């Protein structure tokens, strides 16, 4: 059973982190876009924390593409961490990783800022 998607935003010295949990699918679209907009209100880059995400389906990939398009329109840097090996591979195959930097963990993501 898919779990309900939630996203919260925390601010850092270099930007914001969108902390996600649950399933990224069509139902997550509004919450993820709202969280991104909140994060983007803060100057700097946006990091997406996938540690709490248990499943991403094909419509979820499309939702993430939409968020990356919003970031690209603003010329905003986006990074991600907390992806499982499976989803790192999916992000490479779908070329999402061409539009965001994938970090091994939070420490690497924050240090790169």
FENJOGI-V650423 format. One record per residue. RES is the residue in one letter. SS is DSSP state (H for helix, E for strand, - for the rest). Layout:
# FENJOGI-V650423
[[RES	SS] [RES	SS]]
This chain:
# FENJOGI-V650423
[[X	-] [X	-] [X	-] [X	-] [X	-] [X	E] [X	E] [X	E] [X	E] [X	E] [X	E] [X	-] [X	-] [X	-] [X	E] [X	E] [X	E] [X	E] [X	E] [X	E] [X	E] [X	E] [X	E] [X	E] [X	-] [X	H] [X	H] [X	H] [X	H] [X	H] [X	H] [X	H] [X	H] [X	H] [X	H] [X	H] [X	H] [X	H] [X	H] [X	H] [X	-] [X	-] [X	-] [X	-] [X	E] [X	E] [X	E] [X	E] [X	E] [X	E] [X	E] [X	E] [X	E] [X	E] [X	E] [X	E] [X	-] [X	H] [X	H] [X	H] [X	H] [X	H] [X	H] [X	H] [X	H] [X	H] [X	H] [X	H] [X	H] [X	H] [X	H] [X	H] [X	H] [X	-] [X	-] [X	-] [X	-] [X	E] [X	E] [X	E] [X	E] [X	-] [X	-] [X	-] [X	H] [X	H] [X	H] [X	H] [X	H] [X	H] [X	H] [X	H] [X	H] [X	-] [X	-] [X	H] [X	H] [X	H] [X	-] [X	-] [X	E] [X	E] [X	-] [X	-] [X	-] [X	H] [X	H] [X	H] [X	H] [X	H] [X	H] [X	-] [X	-]]
